[in-house]
Amino acid sequence: MSRESALVKNTIIIAIGKICTQFVSFFLLPFYTNVLTTEEFGAVDLLNTLVGLLLPIVTFQVEQAVFRDLIEIRHQEKEKREVVSSAFFSVCLQCLVFFIIVLLAAPLIQNRYLHFLAANVIASIFSSLFLQIARGLGNNVSYAFGSFVSAASTIGFNVLFLAVWEMGAAGMLLGTLLGNIVCALYLFLSLHLYKYISLRSFVSRIIKKLWEYSLPLVPNAISWWVFNASDRVIVSAALGLSQNGVLSAASKFSSAYIGIYNVFNISWTESVALHLNDQDGEEFFNRMFQKALGMFFGMAAGLIAVLPFVFPIMVNEAYDAGYGLAPILILASLCNCLIGLISAIYIANRNTKAVAHTSIIAAFVNIAAHLGLIQFVGLYAAAVSTLASFGVMSLYRLYDIQKRYFKIQIPRPFLLKTFVTFSVILAGYYLDSIYLKAAAFLLAVLYAWDLNKDFFFLFLGKVKDKMVRR
């Protein structure tokens, strides 16, 4: 199987497990915004945000190191058992330390959701570790189905706890907890991890090696939390939980977009790590990189252009203040996609220190811009600061990677078409003219088609070939 075919196959397998449930979750947004007040929605979002902050701090991002190591030892049984066992017992010890800290701090923290926070962190740690083990072992089917099980069970529990038992924010948090537990149990059994885990296979030298790779990723993960989550904390503190609920609802569109990218990025990172050092690795990267750019830029243009028509349908009118934020957050997510695509080169070269360095710089840009703007533009400071920091990071990493490794090719005609298209689409979005909005949507369709028509015909040709062979 060719490298391109393997990339497409892995992406499709993972997409089946993740995109369908993510879309179901996205289309449940009207349900969530109707049954939860803006304050409850903001509280749930804030707690999930804090879970995202604590995960890398508790685990040292060791699950990412496990994935990277397992890629290279997939056919070496003894080494696989040592890596999985060492990582598992290390994570267990780290969770125990975290649990003790929470117990000691509980009397000082008066919050009725603290127990949900601690439980969600621990459940998320094990589901994340087992998912990365599945990836590292090359078992993308289990990875995809594990993601599906997690999302589907979370959605099912949320509907039960919110619509039937009317548990409010606590019900949504409990649903997330149970979803992670179900995912971890499924992967533990389906991957037969009990065969890989034993104290005899625990090797302290391997833990040291894993931490050497993963520890630089901790400040990187915290920096990403700053991008994605500090806005929530600042808005909640300065403007209130209700305004954070509005921001959370507005960000659901960009979250759906980045969710699709994350599906692709799972197989993209693996493909680059496996093939970047091939004889034609640089050519392979640039060829696939340009195809990925066309796909995600076209998707972003279409999403912004269609938003004026779907936002009033998808979001309760109590959240209308988020309408103007949505396209800014989508552009920020587009910059995020660009960052992820080129950062796979760092991961392939095991240069996690460079990843951390650039992330920290951009995180400071995010916080400084948000704090500086919030008193002047209110809620818009969150979206603008996120766009600014992602933009800075994407440009810096593009420059840094080209200086360290090789030239990344972005055709000038593509840049010109993109600038014109997005200018018209944004004008249509913010100006009160239904005709301009319709023209912007048509332009977005033409732009996406122009960038992706070759890929579409290639995909269609492969489908026809398979049908003929049958």
C-alpha positions in Angstrom: 0.0 0.0 0.0 1.4 3.4 -1.0 2.0 6.1 1.7 -0.8 8.3 0.3 -3.2 5.4 0.3 -2.2 4.5 3.9 -2.8 8.1 5.0 -6.2 8.2 3.3 -7.2 4.7 4.7 -6.2 5.6 8.3 -8.0 8.9 8.1 -11.2 7.2 6.8 -11.1 4.6 9.6 -10.6 7.2 12.3 -13.1 9.5 10.7 -15.8 6.8 10.9 -15.3 6.6 14.6 -15.0 10.3 15.5 -16.7 12.6 13.0 -20.1 11.0 13.1 -20.4 11.3 16.9 -18.9 14.8 16.8 -21.5 15.9 14.4 -24.2 14.4 16.5 -22.8 16.3 19.5 -22.7 19.5 17.4 -26.3 19.1 16.3 -27.3 18.6 19.9 -26.2 22.3 20.5 -29.8 23.5 20.3 -30.8 20.9 22.9 -28.0 21.9 25.3 -28.6 25.6 24.9 -32.3 25.1 25.6 -32.1 22.9 28.7 -29.1 24.7 30.3 -29.0 28.3 31.3 -26.0 30.4 30.0 -24.6 30.2 33.6 -24.9 26.4 33.7 -23.4 26.0 30.2 -20.6 28.3 31.2 -19.9 26.3 34.4 -19.7 23.0 32.5 -17.4 24.5 29.9 -15.2 26.0 32.6 -14.8 22.7 34.4 -14.0 20.8 31.2 -11.4 23.6 30.5 -9.8 22.9 33.9 -9.7 19.2 33.2 -7.8 20.0 30.0 -5.2 22.0 32.0 -4.7 19.3 34.6 -4.3 16.4 32.3 -0.7 17.2 31.0 0.4 18.4 34.4 -0.6 15.1 36.1 0.7 12.7 33.3 3.7 14.7 32.0 2.2 13.9 28.6 3.6 10.4 28.8 0.9 9.1 26.6 2.3 11.0 23.6 5.7 9.5 24.3 4.2 6.0 24.4 2.6 6.6 21.0 5.9 7.8 19.5 7.9 4.8 20.9 5.3 2.1 20.0 5.4 3.2 16.3 9.0 1.9 16.1 8.6 -1.3 18.0 5.2 -2.6 16.7 6.7 -6.1 15.9 8.8 -6.5 19.1 6.7 -8.1 21.8 9.0 -7.8 24.7 9.7 -4.1 24.1 6.0 -3.4 23.7 5.2 -5.0 27.0 8.0 -2.9 28.7 6.8 0.4 27.2 3.1 -0.2 28.0 3.7 -1.6 31.5 6.2 1.2 32.4 3.8 3.9 31.2 0.8 2.3 32.9 2.3 2.0 36.4 3.9 5.5 36.1 0.4 7.0 35.3 -1.2 5.0 38.2 1.4 6.5 40.6 0.9 10.0 39.2 -2.9 9.7 39.6 -2.5 8.6 43.2 -0.4 11.7 44.0 -3.0 13.9 42.2 -5.8 12.3 44.2 -4.0 12.9 47.5 -3.4 16.5 46.6 -7.1 17.0 45.8 -8.1 15.4 49.2 -5.8 17.8 51.0 -7.0 20.8 49.1 -10.7 20.0 49.2 -11.3 21.9 52.6 -9.8 25.0 51.0 -11.9 24.8 47.8 -15.6 25.4 48.2 -16.9 24.2 44.9 -19.7 21.6 44.5 -18.2 20.3 41.3 -14.7 19.5 42.7 -15.4 15.8 42.9 -16.4 15.8 39.2 -13.2 17.6 38.4 -11.0 15.1 40.1 -12.9 12.1 38.7 -13.0 13.4 35.2 -9.2 14.1 35.2 -8.4 10.5 36.3 -10.9 8.9 33.9 -9.6 11.1 31.0 -6.0 10.1 31.8 -6.7 6.4 31.3 -8.9 6.7 28.3 -6.3 9.0 26.7 -3.4 6.6 27.5 -5.2 3.6 26.1 -6.2 5.5 23.0 -2.6 6.5 22.3 -1.5 2.9 22.9 -4.0 1.8 20.3 -2.5 4.3 17.8 1.0 3.3 18.6 0.2 -0.4 18.0 -1.2 0.5 14.7 -4.7 -0.6 15.7 -6.6 2.4 14.2 -9.9 0.4 14.2 -9.8 0.1 18.0 -8.7 3.7 18.3 -11.6 4.8 16.1 -14.2 2.6 17.8 -12.9 3.6 21.3 -13.4 7.3 20.3 -16.9 6.4 19.0 -17.8 4.6 22.2 -16.6 7.5 24.3 -18.5 10.1 22.3 -21.7 8.0 21.8 -21.9 7.0 25.5 -21.3 10.6 26.6 -24.0 11.9 24.4 -26.4 9.1 25.5 -25.8 9.8 29.2 -26.1 13.6 28.6 -29.5 13.2 27.0 -30.7 10.8 29.8 -29.4 13.0 32.6 -30.5 16.4 31.1 -33.8 15.5 29.3 -35.2 12.7 31.5 -33.7 13.3 35.0 -33.2 17.1 34.6 -29.9 17.0 36.5 -28.6 20.2 34.9 -24.8 20.9 34.8 -24.1 18.0 37.2 -25.8 15.6 34.7 -23.6 16.8 31.8 -20.5 16.4 33.9 -21.5 13.0 35.0 -22.2 12.0 31.4 -18.6 13.0 30.4 -17.1 11.0 33.3 -19.0 7.9 32.4 -18.2 8.3 28.7 -14.4 8.3 29.5 -14.8 5.2 31.8 -16.7 3.3 29.2 -13.9 4.1 26.6 -11.1 3.1 28.9 -12.8 -0.3 29.8 -13.5 -1.0 26.1 -9.9 -0.4 25.1 -8.5 -2.3 28.0 -10.4 -5.4 26.9 -10.4 -5.0 23.1 -6.6 -4.4 23.0 -6.0 -7.2 25.6 -3.9 -4.7 27.6 -3.9 -7.1 30.5 -1.5 -9.2 28.5 0.9 -6.2 28.2 0.8 -5.0 31.8 2.9 -6.6 34.5 5.2 -5.4 37.2 8.0 -7.7 35.8 7.9 -5.6 32.6 8.2 -2.3 34.4 11.6 -0.7 33.5 12.7 2.5 35.2 15.1 3.3 32.3 12.1 3.3 29.9 10.2 5.7 32.1 13.2 8.1 32.0 13.3 7.8 28.2 9.5 8.5 27.9 9.8 11.5 30.2 12.7 12.9 28.3 10.5 13.0 25.3 7.2 14.0 27.0 8.3 16.6 29.6 9.0 19.4 27.0 5.4 18.7 25.8 4.0 19.8 29.1 4.6 23.5 28.7 3.4 23.1 25.1 0.2 21.5 26.3 -0.2 24.2 29.0 0.3 26.8 26.3 -2.4 25.2 24.2 -4.6 25.3 27.2 -3.8 29.0 27.4 -4.9 29.4 23.8 -8.1 27.4 24.1 -9.0 27.8 27.8 -7.5 30.8 29.5 -10.1 32.9 27.5 -12.8 31.0 29.4 -11.2 31.7 32.8 -10.6 35.4 32.0 -14.1 35.9 30.6 -15.7 34.0 33.6 -13.8 36.2 36.1 -14.1 39.5 34.3 -17.5 39.2 32.6 -19.3 36.3 34.4 -20.2 32.7 33.8 -23.1 33.8 31.6 -20.8 35.5 29.1 -18.6 32.4 29.2 -21.6 30.4 28.2 -22.1 32.7 25.1 -18.4 32.3 24.2 -18.7 28.5 24.6 -21.7 28.4 22.3 -20.0 30.6 19.7 -16.9 28.3 19.8 -18.9 25.2 19.0 -18.7 25.9 15.3 -14.9 26.3 15.3 -14.7 23.3 17.6 -16.5 21.1 15.1 -14.1 22.4 12.4 -11.0 21.6 14.4 -12.5 18.3 15.4 -12.5 17.3 11.7 -8.9 18.4 11.4 -7.9 16.5 14.5 -9.2 13.3 12.9 -6.9 13.9 9.9 -4.0 15.0 12.1 -4.0 11.6 13.9 -3.0 9.7 10.7 -1.1 12.7 9.4 1.3 12.8 12.4 1.9 9.0 12.1 2.5 9.2 8.3 5.0 12.0 8.6 6.8 10.3 11.5 7.1 7.1 9.4 8.0 8.6 6.1 9.7 11.9 6.5 13.1 10.3 6.5 12.4 8.4 3.3 14.6 9.3 0.3 11.8 11.5 -1.1 10.4 12.5 2.3 10.5 16.2 1.7 8.7 15.9 -1.7 6.1 13.6 -0.1 5.5 16.1 2.8 5.0 19.1 0.5 2.7 17.2 -1.9 0.4 16.0 0.9 0.7 19.3 2.8 -0.6 21.3 -0.2 -3.6 18.9 -0.6 -4.3 19.3 3.1 -4.2 23.1 2.9 -6.7 23.1 0.1 -9.1 20.8 2.1 -9.0 22.8 5.3 -9.0 26.3 3.8 -11.9 25.4 1.6 -13.7 23.9 4.6 -13.2 27.1 6.7 -14.4 29.3 3.8 -17.6 27.3 3.4 -18.3 27.2 7.2 -18.0 30.9 7.6 -20.1 31.6 4.5 -22.9 29.3 5.7 -23.0 30.5 9.3 -25.3 33.5 8.7 -28.0 31.0 7.6 -27.5 28.3 10.3 -26.5 30.2 13.4 -30.0 31.4 14.2 -31.3 27.8 13.7 -28.5 26.1 15.8 -28.3 28.5 18.7 -30.9 29.7 21.1 -31.5 33.5 20.9 -30.2 33.9 24.4 -26.8 33.3 22.9 -27.1 35.7 20.0 -24.2 37.8 21.2 -21.9 35.1 20.0 -22.8 35.6 16.3 -20.0 38.0 15.7 -17.4 35.9 17.5 -17.9 32.7 15.4 -15.9 33.6 12.2 -13.0 35.0 14.2 -12.8 31.7 16.1 -13.0 29.7 12.9 -10.1 31.7 11.4 -8.1 31.0 14.6 -8.8 27.3 14.2 -7.6 27.5 10.6 -4.3 28.9 11.9 -4.4 26.0 14.4 -4.7 23.6 11.5 -1.7 25.1 9.8 0.3 24.8 13.0 -0.5 21.2 13.4 0.3 20.3 9.8 3.8 21.7 9.9 4.5 20.7 13.6 4.4 17.1 12.6 7.9 17.7 11.3 9.1 18.5 14.9 7.4 15.3 16.2 9.0 13.2 13.4 12.4 14.5 14.4 11.7 14.1 18.2 12.3 17.9 18.7 9.7 18.4 21.4 11.8 21.3 22.9 11.2 23.4 19.8 7.5 22.6 20.1 7.4 23.9 23.7 9.5 27.0 22.9 7.2 28.3 20.2 4.1 27.5 22.1 5.1 29.4 25.2 5.9 32.6 23.2 2.4 32.5 21.6 0.7 31.8 24.9 2.1 35.0 26.3 0.8 36.8 23.2 -2.7 35.4 23.9 -2.8 36.4 27.6 -1.4 39.9 26.9 -3.7 40.6 24.1 -6.8 39.3 26.0 -6.1 41.3 29.2 -5.2 44.4 27.1 -8.3 44.3 25.0 -11.1 43.0 27.3 -11.8 46.4 28.9 -12.2 47.9 25.4 -14.0 45.3 23.3 -15.4 42.9 26.0 -16.1 39.4 24.9 -14.5 40.0 21.5 -11.1 40.1 23.2 -11.2 36.4 23.7 -11.7 35.7 19.9 -9.2 38.3 18.8 -6.5 37.3 21.2 -6.9 33.6 20.2 -6.6 34.5 16.5 -3.5 36.7 17.2 -1.7 34.1 19.1 -2.4 31.3 16.7 -1.4 33.6 13.8 1.9 34.4 15.5 2.6 30.8 16.2 1.9 29.6 12.7 4.2 32.2 11.1 7.0 31.5 13.6 6.9 27.8 13.3 6.8 28.1 9.5 9.9 30.2 9.6 11.6 28.0 12.2 11.0 24.7 10.5 12.2 26.1 7.1 15.4 27.3 8.9 16.0 23.9 10.7 14.8 21.4 8.1 13.6 22.2 4.6 11.5 24.6 2.6 7.7 24.3 2.9 6.1 25.2 -0.3 2.9 27.3 -0.3 2.1 28.5 -3.9 1.6 32.2 -4.4 -1.6 31.8 -6.5 -3.2 29.9 -3.6 -2.3 32.8 -1.2 -3.8 35.4 -3.6 -7.1 33.5 -4.1 -7.3 32.9 -0.4 -6.9 36.5 0.5 -9.6 37.7 -2.0 -12.1 34.9 -1.1 -11.9 35.4 2.7 -12.2 39.2 2.3 -15.4 38.8 0.4 -16.8 36.1 2.8 -16.1 38.2 5.9 -17.6 41.3 4.3 -20.7 39.3 3.5 -20.9 37.9 7.1 -20.7 41.2 8.9 -22.7 43.5 6.4 -26.5 43.3 6.6 -27.2 42.3 3.0 -28.7 38.9 2.2 -27.5 39.3 -1.5 -23.9 39.8 -0.4 -24.2 36.8 2.0 -25.5 34.6 -0.9 -22.7 35.8 -3.2 -20.2 35.1 -0.5 -21.5 31.5 -0.1 -21.3 30.9 -3.9 -17.7 32.2 -3.9 -16.8 29.9 -1.0 -18.2 26.9 -2.9 -16.2 27.8 -6.1 -13.1 28.4 -4.0 -13.4 25.1 -2.3 -14.1 23.3 -5.6 -11.1 24.9 -7.3 -8.7 23.8 -4.5 -10.0 20.3 -4.1 -11.3 19.2 -7.5 -8.2 17.1 -8.3 -8.5 15.3 -5.0 -12.2 14.7 -5.6 -11.7 13.2 -9.0 -8.8 11.0 -7.7 -11.1 9.7 -4.9 -13.9 9.1 -7.3 -11.6 7.2 -9.6 -10.4 4.9 -6.8 -14.0 4.2 -5.8 -14.9 3.3 -9.5 -11.8 1.0 -9.7 -12.9 -0.9 -6.6 -16.4 -1.3 -8.0 -15.2 -2.6 -11.3 -12.9 -5.1 -9.6 -15.8 -6.5 -7.7 
